[in-house]
Amino acid sequence: MATATFRIWRGERSSGQFRDYTTEVAAGMVVLDAVHQIQAEQAVDLAVRWNCKAGKCGSCSAEINGMPKLMCMTRLNTLALDKPVTIEPMKAFPHVRDLVTDVSWNYEVKQRIPMFKPRPPDAPDGTWRIAQEDVERVQEFRKCIECYLCQDVCHVLREHQMHEQFIGPRFLVYAAALEMHPLDVGDRVQDLRTQFGIGLCNITKCCTKVCPEGITITDNAIIPLKERVVDRFFDPLSKLFRIFAGRKT
Amino acid sequence: MAEYIPHEHDVLVIGAGGAGLRAAVEASAAGARVAVISKSLLGKAHTVMAEGGIAAAMGNVDDRDNWRVHFADTMRGGQYLSNWRMAELHAKEAPARVRELEAWGALFDRTRDGQILQRNFGGHRYPRLAHVGDRTGLEMIRTLQDHGIHLGLDVFMEHTIVRLLKHGEQIAGAFGYDRERGRFHVFRAKAVVLATGGIGRAYKITSNSWEYTGDGHSLAYHAGAALMDMEFVQFHPTGMIWPPSVRGILVTEGVRGEGGVLRNRNGERFMFKDIPPLYVSQTANSEEEGWRYTQGDKEARRPPELLTRDHVARCIRREVREGRGSPHGGVFLDIAWIKERIPNATEYIKKKLPSMYHQFKQLADIDITQEPMEVGPTTHYMMGGVRVGADSQMSDVPGLFAAGECAAGLHGANRLGGNSLSDLLVFGQRAGEFAAAFAKKNSFGNVESADLKSAEDWALQPFDQKGSDNPYAVQHKLQEVMQDLVGIVRQEGEMIQALERLRELKAASERVSVDGNREYNGGWHTALDLHHLITVSEIVTRAALERKESRGAHFRDDFPEKDKQFGSFNIVARKGVDGSMQFSREPIPPMRADLQQIIEEMK
């Protein structure tokens, strides 16, 4: 049977090194299968986060040959197996152990975004009427499995470590899903500009490229939100309108 | 207890899938201080993998639907072993639970007049499943998560409970560890809700995620609660079978709901060959009628592909065994054929079944809009679980509640597709409500330091044992035993052999050793999960031996017929005072007259 070598990052927090593991590979295998096989046979204490192994939960994010990917959806036949396949933890988050990072920051960020607030129900029985096409626009964003690969690849977070000032693509998608939700009457535009740092995104579209769900993050979520911010705060006509209408920004 | 990290809450919810989160939201709304224990990260629980939809008789697509029909469908599907009160509550309350999700931000697919769209599913008489394409579970868990995080819940992500704590007869809390550092925690609570899901990881071929190691079943059993209906393990008829590494991954029943058909290697629609008597009057008698049903013709009856899962799974197994299977030992599931019937079929399939399209394209190089899929049965769901009060979801242990897959009662001998997500919502809500009320009336039980010490010593054992079995190897062996000997078709000789093997594996599990330290150590976690897996495997096997008939998901080669006498009781497992596993047959209480009348009317 054919074998392949996997160069896996081992270690805790700041210290660590690559270790090579050679294991048997078979038709149809994905990277996570190889990692599990190595864990079962050679490295019992190997730390790896995973869950559904079907591309639905977004737990097994890692950098495979330098590319942010889900291990469970990366088939070995898409990789060159004549040299070692490197598997590393995501870089934008604090390292815990081996392939596991501390992604708790993402959960804190989400909590800061004002929650869904629906308009009053349309029908006396407390239900709403929504057109399918209005649903579809937001359903794209709600496909997100929170794998945080977009956060990992975003240079504002990865290189500049601006986790305090910028919520990252995942949460711009989340904010877009709320802002464009057909029932939502909340307003997050002011926050997007100030607290959430939308201006820091310079639309290089790296996030869109790595999204395993194929969400058009930059074009469909971030740019429309940027437009809302511009319309509200930088458009002279609406500025005048606000002054006369006595609305606060 | 200086060496353990202490926590105190009114209500402790163990499990953060649909049932756990719904319970936590409810308990919190009732004013309780709530902790949620999540074995994985928040929002990753197995609920995300649910595809088809939430069954709720809202009647948005077919106004003939109402709770009575849903009740009758559920009871029929469960072969009349279900707790009828739970089936009644479930059918009545599911619509409100779905609408509530919409009020919290869920966005379901719509009907033309803008209401929540509902789709056909196996065993449901009318289109009943509220859905979002084929990712309904993700929508549900994300909605509950995004709502829940603003309610002040204390969420403990990547924490695992290894033992429940009691004070006398009453629940007092739970003992566990955090995966990241391996530190021990003591969670004191006035009420505990188990919402830990299923046991699929006891089998080799399963659609279930790694978390499904029967924790809640085993924790409750060892704490003295009764488990019921444990012989009923659902094998979903359509799992992926090729390539080997994806074997078991679910292919949603929604494929068949949208018009997908099952064929053997000869191209035959084999499901037409064997239609169970209970369903003859509701099943199409031609391919043409079946197709019309999937397209919303109210006069048409459903195609036999949409019979209950237990039956479809056995028919597939029969085709394979009799030499009519597909190249990799399954059968063909074909949705691509609908292009003969409708324009733009390719776009339609991609829109209605986006995850399936993606899954096959990426993992198997199959374009489901152009060619058939190969599918076969996969371990999917545990009907059995903690026996609870129908209204309150409280177990035999005061203060210990259970909801969702780890509880028993609603599904009887076989669960209908879509009734799981509604189960999570209806009984999650009830468990949360009653747990909060229980916490209000009761005070904290004392936690004995001897109990904590014994739990800690037990949990650390794998580090002290050197050179014995590897935990992964023991788990793999266990999965083979259950797959081969206590699977979809069972017989006494094989199950007795399974018990023998389980005894050996239990001994091996107590000797496993792990390397490294306590920080995020996969080997250690697996070693501790083995205890739960072996406990539930033994209960499943013994309960299956006890039921000497074939009913629903439980099929015995040596007793292939349904036996009326076995329809009058549930099989209940308890841990005896001497630690031995004890089984009893507990009669099903007579059904209330008005409900009985519904059953008669809907026959």
Interface residues (C-beta under 8 A of the other chain):
Chain A: E12 A26 A27 G28 M29 V30 D33 Q39 A40 V44 D45 L46 A47 V48 R49 W50 N51 C52 K53 A54 G55 K56 C57 G58 S59 M73 R75 V96 R97 D98 V100 D102 V103 S104 Y107 K110 Q111 M115 F116 P118 P121 G126 T127 W128 R129 I130 A131 Q132 V135 V138 Q139 R142 K143 I145 E146 L178 H181 P182 L183 D184
Chain B: S40 L41 L42 G43 K44 H46 V48 M49 R99 E102 A103 W104 G105 L107 F108 D109 R110 R112 D113 G114 Q115 I116 L117 V132 G133 R135 L138 E139 R142 D146 H147 I149 H150 V155 M157 E180 S209 W210 E211 W242 P243 P244 S245 V246 I249 L250 S355 H358 Q359 Q362 L363 A364 N470 P471 Y472 A473 H476 V514 D515 G516 N517 E519 Y520 N521 G522 G523 W524
